[in-house]
């Protein structure tokens, strides 16, 4: 079984390799449990919007904050997954239009 020390060491190694901004935030916040008001976490939150994955989601979003008309079960499933996906990327769940969201 892997101990917490090994988990922390692995997390630090990942951070040294310059991961995607979302990965950096998640490691700092969820693995290393850095406080939300620490400079590292604040900076990581600021950089989340530069993540490729956040850009992909925001490029699909319409000006009104939606992702357009939901016409099929496939689109319904995709729409249902987007908010949890954005939350997992570190974005605020209560931001209606992601382009102007504070993460």
C-alpha positions as protocol buffer text, in pm:
chain_id: "A"
residue {
  index: 1
  type: UNK
  ca { x: 0 y: 0 z: 0 }
}
residue {
  index: 2
  type: UNK
  ca { x: 124 y: 346 z: -89 }
}
residue {
  index: 3
  type: UNK
  ca { x: 162 y: 586 z: 203 }
}
residue {
  index: 4
  type: UNK
  ca { x: 71 y: 952 z: 204 }
}
residue {
  index: 5
  type: UNK
  ca { x: 436 y: 1051 z: 188 }
}
residue {
  index: 6
  type: UNK
  ca { x: 470 y: 875 z: -148 }
}
residue {
  index: 7
  type: UNK
  ca { x: 154 y: 1043 z: -274 }
}
residue {
  index: 8
  type: UNK
  ca { x: 286 y: 1386 z: -174 }
}
residue {
  index: 9
  type: UNK
  ca { x: 624 y: 1315 z: -336 }
}
residue {
  index: 10
  type: UNK
  ca { x: 454 y: 1209 z: -660 }
}
residue {
  index: 11
  type: UNK
  ca { x: 235 y: 1519 z: -654 }
}
residue {
  index: 12
  type: UNK
  ca { x: 539 y: 1745 z: -611 }
}
residue {
  index: 13
  type: UNK
  ca { x: 715 y: 1570 z: -902 }
}
residue {
  index: 14
  type: UNK
  ca { x: 413 y: 1628 z: -1125 }
}
residue {
  index: 15
  type: UNK
  ca { x: 408 y: 1998 z: -1030 }
}
residue {
  index: 16
  type: UNK
  ca { x: 777 y: 2026 z: -1123 }
}
residue {
  index: 17
  type: UNK
  ca { x: 694 y: 1907 z: -1476 }
}
residue {
  index: 18
  type: UNK
  ca { x: 459 y: 2201 z: -1545 }
}
residue {
  index: 19
  type: UNK
  ca { x: 126 y: 2022 z: -1581 }
}
residue {
  index: 20
  type: UNK
  ca { x: -189 y: 2163 z: -1739 }
}
residue {
  index: 21
  type: UNK
  ca { x: -331 y: 2445 z: -1523 }
}
residue {
  index: 22
  type: UNK
  ca { x: -629 y: 2230 z: -1422 }
}
residue {
  index: 23
  type: UNK
  ca { x: -404 y: 1947 z: -1307 }
}
residue {
  index: 24
  type: UNK
  ca { x: -190 y: 2197 z: -1114 }
}
residue {
  index: 25
  type: UNK
  ca { x: -493 y: 2339 z: -933 }
}
residue {
  index: 26
  type: UNK
  ca { x: -635 y: 1995 z: -852 }
}
residue {
  index: 27
  type: UNK
  ca { x: -303 y: 1872 z: -714 }
}
residue {
  index: 28
  type: UNK
  ca { x: -251 y: 2181 z: -501 }
}
residue {
  index: 29
  type: UNK
  ca { x: -609 y: 2191 z: -375 }
}
residue {
  index: 30
  type: UNK
  ca { x: -716 y: 1826 z: -361 }
}
residue {
  index: 31
  type: UNK
  ca { x: -396 y: 1626 z: -313 }
}
residue {
  index: 32
  type: UNK
  ca { x: -165 y: 1859 z: -122 }
}
residue {
  index: 33
  type: UNK
  ca { x: -464 y: 2031 z: 46 }
}
residue {
  index: 34
  type: UNK
  ca { x: -317 y: 2380 z: 18 }
}
residue {
  index: 35
  type: UNK
  ca { x: -548 y: 2649 z: 163 }
}
residue {
  index: 36
  type: UNK
  ca { x: -769 y: 2830 z: -87 }
}
residue {
  index: 37
  type: UNK
  ca { x: -618 y: 3162 z: 10 }
}
residue {
  index: 38
  type: UNK
  ca { x: -258 y: 3050 z: -45 }
}
residue {
  index: 39
  type: UNK
  ca { x: -75 y: 3236 z: -321 }
}
residue {
  index: 40
  type: UNK
  ca { x: -11 y: 2908 z: -508 }
}
residue {
  index: 41
  type: UNK
  ca { x: -381 y: 2818 z: -521 }
}
residue {
  index: 42
  type: UNK
  ca { x: -489 y: 3171 z: -611 }
}
residue {
  index: 43
  type: UNK
  ca { x: -240 y: 3178 z: -899 }
}
residue {
  index: 44
  type: UNK
  ca { x: -343 y: 2828 z: -1010 }
}
residue {
  index: 45
  type: UNK
  ca { x: -711 y: 2935 z: -1017 }
}
residue {
  index: 46
  type: UNK
  ca { x: -620 y: 3236 z: -1228 }
}
residue {
  index: 47
  type: UNK
  ca { x: -443 y: 3012 z: -1477 }
}
residue {
  index: 48
  type: UNK
  ca { x: -726 y: 2757 z: -1511 }
}
residue {
  index: 49
  type: UNK
  ca { x: -881 y: 2962 z: -1791 }
}
residue {
  index: 50
  type: UNK
  ca { x: -564 y: 2903 z: -1994 }
}
residue {
  index: 51
  type: UNK
  ca { x: -620 y: 2529 z: -1988 }
}
residue {
  index: 52
  type: UNK
  ca { x: -685 y: 2365 z: -2324 }
}
residue {
  index: 53
  type: UNK
  ca { x: -986 y: 2184 z: -2176 }
}
residue {
  index: 54
  type: UNK
  ca { x: -1149 y: 2500 z: -2042 }
}
residue {
  index: 55
  type: UNK
  ca { x: -1091 y: 2671 z: -2379 }
}
residue {
  index: 56
  type: UNK
  ca { x: -1261 y: 2382 z: -2561 }
}
residue {
  index: 57
  type: UNK
  ca { x: -1568 y: 2412 z: -2338 }
}
residue {
  index: 58
  type: UNK
  ca { x: -1588 y: 2790 z: -2354 }
}
residue {
  index: 59
  type: UNK
  ca { x: -1552 y: 2790 z: -2733 }
}
residue {
  index: 60
  type: UNK
  ca { x: -1863 y: 2573 z: -2753 }
}
residue {
  index: 61
  type: UNK
  ca { x: -2064 y: 2800 z: -2522 }
}
residue {
  index: 62
  type: UNK
  ca { x: -2311 y: 3054 z: -2659 }
}
residue {
  index: 63
  type: UNK
  ca { x: -2325 y: 3419 z: -2550 }
}
residue {
  index: 64
  type: UNK
  ca { x: -2620 y: 3352 z: -2318 }
}
residue {
  index: 65
  type: UNK
  ca { x: -2416 y: 3096 z: -2124 }
}
residue {
  index: 66
  type: UNK
  ca { x: -2588 y: 2792 z: -2273 }
}
residue {
  index: 67
  type: UNK
  ca { x: -2452 y: 2538 z: -2516 }
}
residue {
  index: 68
  type: UNK
  ca { x: -2747 y: 2579 z: -2753 }
}
residue {
  index: 69
  type: UNK
  ca { x: -3061 y: 2383 z: -2818 }
}
residue {
  index: 70
  type: UNK
  ca { x: -3078 y: 2036 z: -2671 }
}
residue {
  index: 71
  type: UNK
  ca { x: -3246 y: 1820 z: -2935 }
}
residue {
  index: 72
  type: UNK
  ca { x: -3137 y: 1461 z: -2882 }
}
residue {
  index: 73
  type: UNK
  ca { x: -3049 y: 1233 z: -2595 }
}
residue {
  index: 74
  type: UNK
  ca { x: -2684 y: 1256 z: -2701 }
}
residue {
  index: 75
  type: UNK
  ca { x: -2693 y: 1634 z: -2663 }
}
residue {
  index: 76
  type: UNK
  ca { x: -2882 y: 1602 z: -2333 }
}
residue {
  index: 77
  type: UNK
  ca { x: -2613 y: 1369 z: -2199 }
}
residue {
  index: 78
  type: UNK
  ca { x: -2338 y: 1604 z: -2314 }
}
residue {
  index: 79
  type: UNK
  ca { x: -2508 y: 1907 z: -2159 }
}
residue {
  index: 80
  type: UNK
  ca { x: -2557 y: 1722 z: -1831 }
}
residue {
  index: 81
  type: UNK
  ca { x: -2185 y: 1644 z: -1819 }
}
residue {
  index: 82
  type: UNK
  ca { x: -2056 y: 1995 z: -1891 }
}
residue {
  index: 83
  type: UNK
  ca { x: -2117 y: 2166 z: -1556 }
}
residue {
  index: 84
  type: UNK
  ca { x: -1965 y: 1886 z: -1348 }
}
residue {
  index: 85
  type: UNK
  ca { x: -1679 y: 1878 z: -1598 }
}
residue {
  index: 86
  type: UNK
  ca { x: -1625 y: 2253 z: -1561 }
}
residue {
  index: 87
  type: UNK
  ca { x: -1638 y: 2217 z: -1183 }
}
residue {
  index: 88
  type: UNK
  ca { x: -1378 y: 1940 z: -1199 }
}
residue {
  index: 89
  type: UNK
  ca { x: -1162 y: 2176 z: -1404 }
}
residue {
  index: 90
  type: UNK
  ca { x: -1175 y: 2423 z: -1118 }
}
residue {
  index: 91
  type: UNK
  ca { x: -1435 y: 2667 z: -1251 }
}
residue {
  index: 92
  type: UNK
  ca { x: -1710 y: 2804 z: -1029 }
}
residue {
  index: 93
  type: UNK
  ca { x: -2038 y: 2618 z: -1065 }
}
residue {
  index: 94
  type: UNK
  ca { x: -2244 y: 2934 z: -1026 }
}
residue {
  index: 95
  type: UNK
  ca { x: -2088 y: 3120 z: -1320 }
}
residue {
  index: 96
  type: UNK
  ca { x: -2343 y: 3138 z: -1600 }
}
residue {
  index: 97
  type: UNK
  ca { x: -2117 y: 3244 z: -1883 }
}
residue {
  index: 98
  type: UNK
  ca { x: -1780 y: 3074 z: -1857 }
}
residue {
  index: 99
  type: UNK
  ca { x: -1603 y: 3335 z: -2066 }
}
residue {
  index: 100
  type: UNK
  ca { x: -1658 y: 3584 z: -1785 }
}
residue {
  index: 101
  type: UNK
  ca { x: -1638 y: 3337 z: -1499 }
}
residue {
  index: 102
  type: UNK
  ca { x: -1408 y: 3376 z: -1203 }
}
residue {
  index: 103
  type: UNK
  ca { x: -1249 y: 3042 z: -1129 }
}
